[in-house]
Each structure stands twice: as C-alpha cells, then as structure tokens.
Amino acid sequence: MRWLLGVVLRLLLGSSVAIVFSELFSADRPFDNGDDSANYADNNLLLTVQPGTWAERLLAILYDEGIIGVWEPISLFVKLVLKEVFGLRARTFTGAAVVLHAATCVLVAEVC
C-alpha cells in the first residue's frame, strides 16, 4: 500500500508542476531584462556549433572567464546542448530548470 502512495505523490508532483509553472513553457515567453541577454541571447559560446567543432567549443567553455563573473562550465555546456536541441527560446531554459528541479525533489524524496 505504501508504494501506491508513492505513485500517487509522484503523479501529483508532475501535475502540480505542469499546472503551476505552465506559463514558463509558453512559446511566447520572452527572455527577461535581467542577465538573460548576457547569459543566452548575446552569449557567443551558445552560437550554433558547426560539425567538427564541438571539441573546440567545449575547450572555449572550459577556459571561459565567466559571462557575469561566474565560472560555470557544466551549466554552460548544458545550455549549449539545450539550445542545439530545442533552440534559443526562453521556454527551453525555464522549462529545463523546472523539470530538473522537480526531478531533484523526487530524487531527494527517494534518498531521504
């Protein structure tokens, strides 16, 4: 019976995330006026990667001094992959953030 409660709670989490954060997945969602321009729209490291240049781009990400004073090579690599797969849209990144945070909540619940 306990497993059934776990299944129900996971389904409720997924439904709650979809309902509460639905506007973040909107195709009309713009980048905000804060640091999104520097982090996404104007970030040269997120330009389209030409075939055969992935290694060069990864090294550029690794040795980058940071866009807004923060060195984040793993995050920047994830942003690059998301941009290459889903495009440079605000919903790509806000949606990924919501999904990854929800998955972390489930993982924490499983571990604890």
All heavy atoms as an XYZ file, in Angstrom:
863
protein
N       0.813     -1.198      0.000
C       0.000      0.000      0.000
C       0.857      1.262      0.000
O       0.476      2.266     -0.574
C      -0.917     -0.045      1.223
C      -2.014      0.951      1.146
S      -3.045      0.628     -0.282
C      -4.533      1.287      0.252
N       2.018      1.173      0.633
C       2.914      2.332      0.689
C       3.395      2.717     -0.710
O       3.570      3.883     -1.018
C       4.091      2.008      1.611
C       5.010      3.166      1.857
C       6.001      2.797      2.973
N       7.070      3.743      3.067
C       7.048      4.839      3.805
N       5.991      5.112      4.520
N       8.074      5.643      3.845
N       3.617      1.725     -1.557
C       4.071      2.003     -2.931
C       3.016      2.781     -3.705
O       3.339      3.622     -4.538
C       4.437      0.712     -3.659
C       3.246     -0.187     -3.905
C       2.765     -1.157     -3.089
C       2.385     -0.153     -5.034
N       1.653     -1.740     -3.634
C       1.394     -1.142     -4.837
C       2.334      0.616     -6.193
C       0.381     -1.373     -5.751
C       1.322      0.376     -7.105
C       0.359     -0.625     -6.877
N       1.736      2.489     -3.413
C       0.657      3.197     -4.088
C       0.672      4.682     -3.713
O       0.483      5.551     -4.570
C      -0.691      2.572     -3.745
C      -1.913      3.178     -4.428
C      -1.773      3.080     -5.940
C      -3.177      2.492     -3.968
N       0.928      4.957     -2.453
C       1.040      6.343     -2.002
C       2.187      7.047     -2.734
O       2.055      8.194     -3.160
C       1.261      6.407     -0.492
C       1.456      7.806      0.103
C       0.207      8.658     -0.106
C       1.799      7.711      1.576
N       3.309      6.340     -2.895
C       4.438      6.907     -3.620
C       4.090      7.230     -5.064
O       4.464      8.277     -5.592
N       3.355      6.343     -5.717
C       2.944      6.565     -7.104
C       2.025      7.780     -7.192
O       2.186      8.646     -8.054
C       2.246      5.307     -7.675
C       1.580      5.610     -9.009
C       3.238      4.172     -7.819
N       1.062      7.848     -6.284
C       0.112      8.971     -6.282
C       0.840     10.291     -6.046
O       0.583     11.289     -6.731
C      -0.999      8.746     -5.227
C      -1.830      9.998     -5.028
C      -1.874      7.567     -5.622
N       1.775     10.316     -5.098
C       2.518     11.545     -4.810
C       3.351     11.988     -6.018
O       3.422     13.177     -6.322
C       3.410     11.360     -3.581
C       2.671     11.295     -2.245
C       3.652     10.996     -1.112
C       1.915     12.574     -1.974
N       3.957     11.048     -6.719
C       4.738     11.393     -7.909
C       3.846     11.960     -9.006
O       4.201     12.924     -9.695
C       5.501     10.184     -8.412
C       6.704      9.857     -7.558
C       7.394      8.597     -8.044
N       8.455      8.192     -7.170
C       8.301      7.540     -6.030
N       7.093      7.234     -5.598
N       9.337      7.203     -5.299
N       2.679     11.354     -9.190
C       1.741     11.867    -10.189
C       1.238     13.261     -9.811
O       1.089     14.125    -10.677
C       0.564     10.902    -10.370
C       0.902      9.570    -11.044
C      -0.304      8.642    -11.016
C       1.371      9.802    -12.469
N       0.986     13.468     -8.524
C       0.564     14.788     -8.067
C       1.663     15.820     -8.275
O       1.381     16.953     -8.663
C       0.157     14.741     -6.591
C      -1.200     14.122     -6.296
C      -1.414     14.005     -4.788
C      -2.305     14.946     -6.926
N       2.919     15.430     -8.038
C       4.032     16.351     -8.249
C       4.103     16.764     -9.716
O       4.188     17.940    -10.041
C       5.359     15.728     -7.817
C       6.602     16.564     -8.116
C       6.611     17.841     -7.288
C       7.861     15.763     -7.878
N       4.038     15.789    -10.610
C       4.091     16.093    -12.035
C       2.952     16.984    -12.472
O       3.142     17.955    -13.211
N       1.749     16.687    -12.002
C       0.583     17.500    -12.353
C       0.695     18.910    -11.780
O       0.378     19.889    -12.457
C      -0.694     16.847    -11.819
O      -0.841     15.561    -12.361
N       1.140     19.003    -10.540
C       1.285     20.315     -9.900
C       2.304     21.177    -10.627
O       2.067     22.361    -10.869
C       1.722     20.156     -8.440
O       0.753     19.449     -7.717
N       3.434     20.587    -10.999
C       4.462     21.324    -11.732
C       3.910     21.816    -13.057
O       4.088     22.975    -13.439
C       5.721     20.453    -11.941
C       6.653     21.055    -12.973
C       6.447     20.244    -10.624
N       3.198     20.946    -13.770
C       2.639     21.319    -15.073
C       1.640     22.467    -14.948
O       1.615     23.374    -15.778
C       1.985     20.105    -15.720
N       0.830     22.438    -13.901
C      -0.200     23.471    -13.729
C       0.410     24.787    -13.228
O       0.182     25.851    -13.805
C      -1.301     22.982    -12.762
C      -2.092     21.857    -13.424
C      -2.224     24.125    -12.356
C      -2.990     21.097    -12.478
N       1.202     24.707    -12.172
C       1.738     25.915    -11.546
C       2.718     26.650    -12.464
O       2.719     27.878    -12.536
C       2.418     25.568    -10.204
C       3.150     26.763     -9.638
C       1.383     25.052     -9.213
N       3.533     25.905    -13.174
C       4.576     26.531    -13.989
C       4.264     26.517    -15.476
O       5.160     26.699    -16.300
C       5.922     25.850    -13.736
C       6.409     26.005    -12.327
C       6.322     24.954    -11.425
C       6.947     27.200    -11.896
C       6.769     25.086    -10.134
C       7.394     27.351    -10.602
C       7.306     26.292     -9.712
N       3.014     26.348    -15.860
C       2.657     26.217    -17.272
C       3.076     27.435    -18.104
O       3.471     27.295    -19.258
C       1.163     25.957    -17.426
O       0.417     27.041    -16.923
N       3.020     28.626    -17.526
C       3.395     29.821    -18.297
C       4.877     29.831    -18.659
O       5.282     30.463    -19.630
C       3.024     31.099    -17.564
C       3.952     31.447    -16.428
C       3.635     32.798    -15.820
O       2.476     33.031    -15.466
O       4.566     33.601    -15.708
N       5.703     29.116    -17.897
C       7.125     29.061    -18.216
C       7.399     28.265    -19.491
O       8.452     28.392    -20.091
C       7.908     28.445    -17.055
C       7.916     29.236    -15.752
C       8.703     28.494    -14.684
C       8.484     30.625    -15.963
N       6.438     27.428    -19.885
C       6.605     26.617    -21.081
C       5.954     27.263    -22.304
O       5.925     26.680    -23.373
C       6.003     25.222    -20.860
C       6.704     24.436    -19.787
C       6.242     24.449    -18.482
C       7.832     23.696    -20.080
C       6.877     23.716    -17.491
C       8.484     22.967    -19.106
C       8.010     22.978    -17.803
N       5.444     28.462    -22.148
C       4.754     29.159    -23.230
C       5.730     29.531    -24.350
O       6.840     29.997    -24.102
C       4.091     30.436    -22.697
O       3.646     31.226    -23.767
N       5.291     29.337    -25.589
C       6.120     29.697    -26.748
C       6.333     31.208    -26.827
O       7.291     31.669    -27.441
C       5.469     29.192    -28.027
N       5.455     31.979    -26.194
C       5.546     33.434    -26.226
C       6.418     34.011    -25.118
O       6.604     35.229    -25.044
C       4.147     34.055    -26.124
C       3.259     33.630    -27.270
O       3.789     33.415    -28.379
O       2.036     33.498    -27.057
N       6.932     33.162    -24.247
C       7.713     33.650    -23.104
C       9.012     34.287    -23.604
O       9.827     33.648    -24.255
C       8.024     32.514    -22.147
C       8.839     32.971    -20.966
C       8.919     31.937    -19.880
N       9.760     32.393    -18.801
C       9.448     33.296    -17.913
N       8.281     33.872    -17.968
N      10.281     33.640    -16.961
N       9.240     35.561    -23.253
C      10.488     36.225    -23.665
C      11.586     36.004    -22.615
O      11.312     35.617    -21.486
C      10.095     37.704    -23.694
C       9.069     37.807    -22.606
C       8.309     36.491    -22.633
N      12.818     36.268    -23.013
C      13.892     36.326    -22.028
C      13.633     37.554    -21.160
O      13.082     38.542    -21.626
C      15.259     36.464    -22.705
C      15.738     35.187    -23.340
C      15.815     35.077    -24.708
C      16.108     34.110    -22.562
C      16.263     33.911    -25.298
C      16.554     32.932    -23.139
C      16.630     32.835    -24.508
N      14.017     37.505    -19.882
C      13.769     38.667    -19.026
C      14.842     39.727    -19.253
O      15.795     39.532    -19.990
C      13.649     38.269    -17.556
C      14.964     37.810    -16.949
O      16.029     38.189    -17.452
O      14.926     37.082    -15.947
N      14.661     40.866    -18.613
C      15.565     42.005    -18.805
C      16.782     41.969    -17.888
O      17.625     42.850    -17.959
C      14.814     43.324    -18.572
C      13.756     43.545    -19.625
O      13.894     43.082    -20.756
N      12.691     44.229    -19.261
N      16.843     40.974    -17.026
C      17.978     40.887    -16.097
C      19.248     40.474    -16.811
O      19.751     41.191    -17.676
N      19.757     39.321    -16.466
C      21.009     38.871    -17.071
C      20.797     37.875    -18.210
O      21.754     37.277    -18.694
C      21.924     38.271    -16.002
C      21.293     37.084    -15.298
O      20.147     36.723    -15.614
O      21.964     36.522    -14.414
N      19.558     37.699    -18.666
C      19.302     36.732    -19.733
C      19.978     37.097    -21.049
O      20.406     36.218    -21.794
C      17.804     36.546    -19.966
C      17.174     35.612    -18.946
O      17.913     35.088    -18.084
O      15.961     35.394    -19.025
N      20.085     38.378    -21.351
C      20.760     38.769    -22.594
C      22.204     38.289    -22.588
O      22.679     37.699    -23.554
C      20.719     40.281    -22.778
O      19.410     40.695    -23.035
N      22.904     38.535    -21.502
C      24.304     38.119    -21.407
C      24.447     36.604    -21.354
O      25.348     36.027    -21.956
C      24.952     38.747    -20.174
N      23.552     35.941    -20.643
C      23.657     34.501    -20.466
C      23.187     33.697    -21.673
O      23.649     32.578    -21.884
C      22.855     34.049    -19.245
C      23.630     34.240    -17.970
O      24.828     34.037    -17.926
N      22.935     34.654    -16.935
N      22.263     34.236    -22.441
C      21.678     33.455    -23.528
C      21.765     34.162    -24.879
O      22.526     33.748    -25.749
C      20.211     33.123    -23.212
C      20.048     32.361    -21.937
C      19.625     32.988    -20.769
C      20.325     31.000    -21.881
C      19.491     32.285    -19.584
C      20.200     30.291    -20.705
C      19.777     30.936    -19.560
O      19.651     30.245    -18.404
N      20.989     35.202    -25.071
C      20.836     35.825    -26.383
C      22.148     36.360    -26.961
O      22.416     36.195    -28.151
C      19.794     36.940    -26.304
N      22.981     36.986    -26.146
C      24.226     37.591    -26.627
C      25.462     36.762    -26.282
O      26.583     37.258    -26.394
C      24.390     39.000    -26.042
C      23.241     39.912    -26.439
O      22.663     39.703    -27.524
O      22.918     40.831    -25.656
N      25.265     35.532    -25.875
C      26.378     34.682    -25.452
C      26.997     33.994    -26.671
O      26.389     33.113    -27.275
C      25.878     33.641    -24.443
C      26.994     32.868    -23.811
O      28.099     32.807    -24.344
N      26.709     32.267    -22.676
N      28.206     34.385    -27.035
C      28.875     33.820    -28.205
C      29.157     32.327    -28.075
O      29.300     31.629    -29.078
C      30.187     34.561    -28.484
C      29.940     35.963    -28.980
O      28.908     36.244    -29.584
N      30.879     36.856    -28.723
N      29.252     31.830    -26.846
C      29.504     30.402    -26.653
C      28.271     29.557    -26.963
O      28.372     28.340    -27.066
C      29.996     30.135    -25.232
C      31.362     30.737    -24.909
C      31.666     30.599    -23.437
C      32.443     30.103    -25.756
N      27.112     30.200    -27.106
C      25.892     29.462    -27.437
C      25.518     29.583    -28.912
O      24.441     29.153    -29.312
C      24.721     29.960    -26.570
C      24.833     29.698    -25.075
C      23.585     30.189    -24.359
C      25.079     28.234    -24.781
N      26.420     30.139    -29.714
C      26.169     30.177    -31.147
C      26.136     28.747    -31.687
O      26.704     27.829    -31.078
C      27.258     30.976    -31.863
C      27.292     32.476    -31.549
C      28.500     33.115    -32.222
C      26.009     33.149    -31.981
N      25.498     28.546    -32.823
C      25.378     27.214    -33.404
C      26.756     26.595    -33.612
O      27.657     27.235    -34.136
C      24.627     27.282    -34.745
O      23.332     27.835    -34.499
C      24.482     25.915    -35.369
N      26.890     25.344    -33.179
C      28.156     24.627    -33.306
C      28.201     23.960    -34.675
O      27.308     23.188    -35.030
C      28.299     23.565    -32.194
C      29.617     22.821    -32.340
C      28.190     24.204    -30.820
N      29.238     24.276    -35.428
C      29.398     23.675    -36.748
C      29.942     22.252    -36.596
O      30.674     21.961    -35.642
C      30.364     24.518    -37.599
C      29.909     25.937    -37.820
C      28.542     26.025    -38.474
O      28.233     25.267    -39.382
N      27.700     26.926    -37.988
N      29.590     21.364    -37.520
C      30.103     19.984    -37.443
C      31.631     19.967    -37.354
O      32.314     20.710    -38.051
C      29.627     19.358    -38.761
C      28.423     20.164    -39.143
C      28.703     21.566    -38.663
N      32.135     19.146    -36.461
C      33.578     19.014    -36.289
C      34.204     20.028    -35.354
O      35.422     20.016    -35.157
N      33.403     20.922    -34.768
C      33.971     21.959    -33.895
C      33.504     21.834    -32.433
O      33.696     22.760    -31.657
C      33.628     23.366    -34.414
O      32.206     23.540    -34.396
C      34.160     23.579    -35.819
N      32.905     20.704    -32.089
C      32.427     20.528    -30.713
C      33.576     20.567    -29.699
O      33.465     21.182    -28.636
C      31.629     19.228    -30.567
C      30.194     19.405    -30.914
C      29.616     19.188    -32.126
C      29.154     19.869    -30.055
N      28.280     19.481    -32.074
C      27.965     19.895    -30.816
C      29.095     20.269    -28.727
C      26.745     20.295    -30.285
C      27.872     20.657    -28.195
C      26.721     20.674    -28.981
N      34.681     19.898    -30.012
C      35.812     19.880    -29.074
C      36.345     21.290    -28.844
O      36.646     21.683    -27.709
C      36.911     18.968    -29.597
N      36.453     22.060    -29.898
C      36.917     23.443    -29.793
C      35.968     24.277    -28.929
O      36.396     25.066    -28.084
C      37.016     24.040    -31.191
C      37.521     25.455    -31.238
C      37.570     25.978    -32.664
O      37.903     25.212    -33.583
O      37.240     27.170    -32.847
N      34.663     24.085    -29.123
C      33.676     24.835    -28.325
C      33.740     24.435    -26.860
O      33.644     25.270    -25.965
C      32.278     24.605    -28.880
C      31.181     25.381    -28.169
C      31.298     26.896    -28.343
N      31.251     27.292    -29.725
C      30.142     27.546    -30.394
N      28.984     27.508    -29.803
N      30.194     27.881    -31.674
N      33.904     23.132    -26.590
C      33.988     22.683    -25.201
C      35.210     23.260    -24.504
O      35.138     23.643    -23.333
C      34.008     21.154    -25.135
C      32.714     20.471    -25.556
C      32.873     18.964    -25.513
C      31.553     20.915    -24.689
N      36.323     23.342    -25.213
C      37.511     23.971    -24.632
C      37.276     25.460    -24.384
O      37.711     26.000    -23.359
C      38.723     23.765    -25.541
C      39.328     22.368    -25.509
C      40.416     22.235    -26.563
C      39.869     22.047    -24.126
N      36.593     26.127    -25.300
C      36.275     27.545    -25.107
C      35.397     27.730    -23.870
O      35.587     28.668    -23.095
C      35.577     28.099    -26.347
N      34.438     26.826    -23.678
C      33.576     26.886    -22.486
C      34.397     26.648    -21.231
O      34.246     27.342    -20.225
C      32.426     25.864    -22.610
C      31.406     26.343    -23.646
C      31.771     25.616    -21.264
C      30.332     25.317    -23.973
N      35.281     25.666    -21.273
C      36.091     25.321    -20.105
C      37.015     26.474    -19.692
O      37.187     26.748    -18.505
C      36.918     24.069    -20.393
C      37.731     23.513    -19.240
C      36.811     23.068    -18.103
C      38.588     22.360    -19.705
N      37.572     27.170    -20.674
C      38.520     28.239    -20.371
C      37.886     29.629    -20.334
O      38.590     30.617    -20.144
C      39.681     28.220    -21.368
C      40.571     27.014    -21.166
C      40.590     25.981    -22.094
C      41.363     26.903    -20.035
C      41.397     24.866    -21.893
C      42.166     25.798    -19.827
C      42.179     24.784    -20.764
O      42.959     23.685    -20.567
N      36.579     29.698    -20.479
C      35.890     30.985    -20.416
C      35.994     31.557    -19.007
O      35.938     30.818    -18.019
C      34.413     30.802    -20.799
C      33.670     32.105    -20.822
O      34.098     33.004    -21.571
O      32.677     32.228    -20.096
N      36.142     32.868    -18.915
C      36.291     33.520    -17.610
C      34.969     33.775    -16.908
O      34.942     34.258    -15.793
C      37.058     34.828    -17.778
C      38.481     34.614    -18.215
C      39.230     35.922    -18.331
O      38.750     36.953    -17.822
O      40.309     35.908    -18.933
N      33.874     33.481    -17.562
C      32.568     33.699    -16.958
C      31.850     34.847    -17.612
O      32.461     35.867    -17.933
N      30.570     34.672    -17.815
C      29.772     35.686    -18.509
C      29.461     36.856    -17.589
O      29.678     37.999    -17.916
C      28.461     35.062    -19.046
C      28.756     33.874    -19.975
C      27.615     36.115    -19.743
C      29.581     34.198    -21.186
N      28.951     36.568    -16.421
C      28.582     37.633    -15.477
C      29.398     37.500    -14.185
O      28.902     37.707    -13.097
C      27.068     37.615    -15.178
C      26.635     36.240    -14.668
C      26.265     38.022    -16.389
C      25.218     36.197    -14.142
N      30.646     37.090    -14.370
C      31.518     36.930    -13.213
C      31.390     35.576    -12.536
O      31.907     35.394    -11.438
N      30.723     34.634    -13.185
C      30.534     33.301    -12.618
C      31.091     32.284    -13.601
O      30.690     32.249    -14.761
C      29.038     33.017    -12.357
C      28.845     31.623    -11.801
C      28.455     34.056    -11.421
N      32.004     31.435    -13.142
C      32.567     30.390    -13.987
C      31.689     29.159    -13.831
O      31.572     28.593    -12.750
C      34.004     30.094    -13.568
C      34.704     29.119    -14.450
C      35.064     29.311    -15.739
C      35.144     27.811    -14.102
N      35.708     28.208    -16.236
C      35.769     27.261    -15.241
C      35.076     27.032    -12.954
C      36.313     25.991    -15.271
C      35.624     25.762    -12.976
C      36.237     25.255    -14.115
N      31.021     28.749    -14.890
C      30.059     27.651    -14.817
C      30.131     26.770    -16.067
O      29.198     26.742    -16.856
C      28.653     28.185    -14.609
C      28.258     29.282    -15.577
C      26.873     29.835    -15.326
O      26.234     29.487    -14.321
O      26.426     30.616    -16.164
N      31.214     26.025    -16.249
C      31.361     25.254    -17.479
C      30.302     24.158    -17.662
O      29.834     23.957    -18.785
C      32.765     24.669    -17.373
C      33.097     24.695    -15.932
C      32.369     25.869    -15.361
N      29.912     23.476    -16.618
C      28.914     22.408    -16.761
C      27.564     23.009    -17.137
O      26.894     22.531    -18.053
C      28.818     21.565    -15.471
C      30.135     20.826    -15.257
C      27.646     20.584    -15.550
C      30.250     20.120    -13.937
N      27.183     24.059    -16.455
C      25.919     24.736    -16.762
C      25.917     25.276    -18.186
O      24.919     25.164    -18.909
C      25.690     25.860    -15.762
O      24.553     26.595    -16.088
N      27.010     25.856    -18.607
C      27.108     26.409    -19.950
C      27.044     25.312    -21.006
O      26.422     25.474    -22.058
C      28.390     27.226    -20.087
C      28.488     28.180    -21.261
C      27.266     29.090    -21.350
C      29.737     29.021    -21.150
N      27.650     24.168    -20.714
C      27.569     23.038    -21.645
C      26.132     22.535    -21.753
O      25.634     22.256    -22.847
C      28.499     21.903    -21.218
C      28.387     20.699    -22.095
C      28.854     20.738    -23.399
C      27.789     19.541    -21.642
C      28.731     19.631    -24.228
C      27.661     18.435    -22.458
C      28.137     18.476    -23.760
N      25.421     22.450    -20.623
C      24.014     22.030    -20.645
C      23.186     23.037    -21.441
O      22.323     22.653    -22.244
C      23.465     21.853    -19.209
C      21.962     21.669    -19.205
C      24.156     20.685    -18.521
N      23.437     24.331    -21.243
C      22.734     25.364    -22.007
C      22.982     25.195    -23.507
O      22.058     25.337    -24.318
C      23.191     26.763    -21.587
C      22.741     27.190    -20.224
C      23.351     28.559    -19.908
C      23.178     28.932    -18.466
N      23.840     30.216    -18.145
N      24.229     24.895    -23.872
C      24.566     24.707    -25.277
C      23.817     23.520    -25.875
O      23.257     23.614    -26.967
C      26.079     24.529    -25.447
C      26.577     24.270    -26.867
C      26.249     25.459    -27.771
C      28.072     23.990    -26.862
N      23.783     22.413    -25.155
C      23.070     21.223    -25.646
C      21.578     21.519    -25.771
O      20.947     21.180    -26.787
C      23.335     20.009    -24.730
C      22.436     18.846    -25.101
C      24.805     19.599    -24.817
N      20.996     22.166    -24.763
C      19.575     22.519    -24.822
C      19.287     23.431    -26.010
O      18.306     23.251    -26.728
C      19.136     23.206    -23.530
C      18.990     22.315    -22.309
C      18.798     23.159    -21.058
C      17.835     21.349    -22.482
N      20.155     24.405    -26.232
C      19.974     25.338    -27.346
C      20.083     24.617    -28.681
O      19.307     24.855    -29.594
C      20.997     26.460    -27.238
C      20.843     27.525    -28.297
C      21.912     27.270    -29.303
C      21.810     28.157    -30.510
N      22.727     27.707    -31.535
N      21.030     23.706    -28.806
C      21.200     22.960    -30.058
C      20.008     22.059    -30.339
O      19.606     21.900    -31.485
C      22.489     22.124    -30.020
C      23.758     22.940    -30.089
C      23.981     23.583    -31.439
O      23.764     22.930    -32.480
O      24.394     24.757    -31.465
N      19.430     21.482    -29.304
C      18.307     20.548    -29.478
C      16.973     21.279    -29.618
O      16.175     20.965    -30.509
C      18.256     19.538    -28.303
C      17.018     18.662    -28.387
C      19.513     18.675    -28.292
N      16.715     22.259    -28.748
C      15.396     22.895    -28.690
C      15.353     24.327    -29.219
O      14.282     24.914    -29.324
C      14.866     22.882    -27.257
C      14.698     21.502    -26.699
C      15.574     21.012    -25.754
C      13.669     20.684    -27.135
C      15.429     19.734    -25.236
C      13.505     19.412    -26.632
C      14.398     18.932    -25.679
N      16.495     24.929    -29.479
C      16.518     26.292    -29.985
C      16.725     27.320    -28.885
O      16.575     27.032    -27.702
N      17.057     28.524    -29.316
C      17.327     29.625    -28.382
C      16.027     30.357    -28.071
O      15.723     31.401    -28.626
C      18.366     30.581    -28.977
C      18.879     31.686    -28.062
C      19.584     31.085    -26.848
C      19.827     32.603    -28.803
N      15.238     29.750    -27.186
C      13.979     30.330    -26.726
C      13.980     30.311    -25.203
O      14.532     29.402    -24.594
C      12.796     29.512    -27.231
C      12.602     29.541    -28.723
C      11.366     28.702    -29.087
N      11.399     28.215    -30.438
C      12.115     27.187    -30.869
N      12.884     26.521    -30.046
N      12.071     26.820    -32.126
N      13.341     31.277    -24.616
C      13.303     31.348    -23.150
C      12.667     30.097    -22.556
O      13.129     29.582    -21.534
C      12.548     32.594    -22.700
N      11.637     29.573    -23.193
C      10.958     28.402    -22.618
C      11.849     27.165    -22.592
O      11.653     26.284    -21.773
C       9.655     28.119    -23.345
C       9.824     27.453    -24.684
C       8.481     27.102    -25.247
N       8.615     26.463    -26.536
C       7.604     25.996    -27.205
N       6.381     26.101    -26.717
N       7.774     25.425    -28.358
N      12.824     27.103    -23.476
C      13.766     25.983    -23.455
C      14.472     25.923    -22.107
O      14.550     24.865    -21.481
C      14.823     26.143    -24.571
O      14.168     26.113    -25.830
C      15.879     25.064    -24.508
N      14.943     27.058    -21.639
C      15.757     27.090    -20.426
C      14.916     27.122    -19.153
O      15.266     26.483    -18.166
C      16.724     28.270    -20.497
C      17.567     28.215    -21.733
C      17.285     29.016    -22.820
C      18.606     27.312    -21.832
C      18.041     28.949    -23.978
C      19.363     27.225    -22.989
C      19.081     28.040    -24.067
N      13.804     27.861    -19.159
C      12.947     27.858    -17.972
C      12.287     26.492    -17.811
O      12.151     25.993    -16.694
C      11.872     28.962    -18.038
O      11.113     28.821    -19.244
C      12.491     30.335    -17.972
N      11.878     25.893    -18.917
C      11.283     24.553    -18.852
C      12.271     23.532    -18.328
O      11.937     22.701    -17.472
N      13.496     23.580    -18.814
C      14.524     22.642    -18.337
C      14.797     22.847    -16.853
O      14.952     21.881    -16.106
C      15.804     22.825    -19.146
N      14.825     24.106    -16.410
C      15.061     24.383    -14.988
C      13.950     23.801    -14.119
O      14.212     23.181    -13.082
C      15.180     25.892    -14.758
N      12.704     23.963    -14.552
C      11.573     23.427    -13.780
C      11.631     21.906    -13.733
O      11.483     21.293    -12.674
C      10.228     23.908    -14.377
C       9.057     23.150    -13.774
C      10.060     25.399    -14.155
N      11.861     21.277    -14.873
C      11.903     19.815    -14.930
C      13.060     19.266    -14.091
O      12.887     18.307    -13.329
C      12.008     19.343    -16.398
C      12.325     17.860    -16.473
C      10.713     19.647    -17.138
N      14.234     19.870    -14.201
C      15.382     19.391    -13.427
C      15.197     19.608    -11.924
O      15.578     18.752    -11.122
C      16.671     20.066    -13.917
C      17.111     19.648    -15.317
C      18.286     20.500    -15.784
C      17.457     18.176    -15.371
N      14.586     20.720    -11.531
C      14.318     20.939    -10.099
C      13.284     19.945     -9.582
O      13.407     19.428     -8.465
C      13.866     22.380     -9.846
C      14.988     23.348     -9.798
N      15.493     23.956    -10.925
C      15.731     23.819     -8.766
C      16.484     24.749    -10.589
N      16.650     24.684     -9.286
N      12.258     19.660    -10.367
C      11.254     18.672     -9.951
C      11.880     17.284     -9.824
O      11.598     16.544     -8.872
C      10.096     18.649    -10.942
N      12.738     16.933    -10.766
C      13.422     15.641    -10.701
C      14.319     15.555     -9.466
O      14.401     14.505     -8.809
C      14.236     15.415    -11.970
N      14.947     16.668     -9.112
C      15.773     16.706     -7.904
C      14.931     16.478     -6.653
O      15.335     15.774     -5.743
C      16.515     18.050     -7.810
O      17.338     18.189     -8.966
C      17.382     18.120     -6.564
N      13.735     17.064     -6.627
C      12.825     16.861     -5.493
C      12.476     15.385     -5.333
O      12.454     14.846     -4.235
C      11.554     17.686     -5.657
S      11.811     19.449     -5.471
N      12.180     14.735     -6.453
C      11.852     13.308     -6.406
C      13.058     12.505     -5.931
O      12.925     11.606     -5.086
C      11.385     12.812     -7.788
C      11.257     11.305     -7.828
C      10.058     13.465     -8.163
N      14.241     12.838     -6.430
C      15.448     12.133     -6.021
C      15.720     12.301     -4.519
O      16.032     11.334     -3.817
C      16.646     12.640     -6.823
C      17.990     11.987     -6.522
C      17.956     10.497     -6.830
C      19.092     12.668     -7.307
N      15.571     13.508     -4.027
C      15.770     13.770     -2.600
C      14.769     12.978     -1.764
O      15.099     12.389     -0.736
C      15.696     15.276     -2.284
C      15.594     15.533     -0.786
C      16.911     15.981     -2.857
N      13.506     12.944     -2.231
C      12.480     12.180     -1.514
C      12.822     10.686     -1.484
O      12.575     10.007     -0.492
C      11.122     12.402     -2.167
N      13.397     10.186     -2.564
C      13.784      8.777     -2.618
C      14.952      8.464     -1.698
O      14.982      7.422     -1.042
C      14.144      8.385     -4.054
C      12.970      8.302     -4.992
C      11.996      7.203     -4.623
O      12.440      6.107     -4.201
O      10.790      7.444     -4.740
N      15.910      9.375     -1.650
C      17.116      9.143     -0.845
C      16.828      9.298      0.646
O      17.324      8.541      1.476
C      18.243     10.117     -1.277
C      19.424     10.055     -0.337
C      18.683      9.779     -2.691
N      16.014     10.280      0.983
C      15.720     10.536      2.405
C      14.664      9.638      2.841
O      14.036      9.152      3.398
C      15.306     11.977      2.611
S      16.659     13.108      2.224
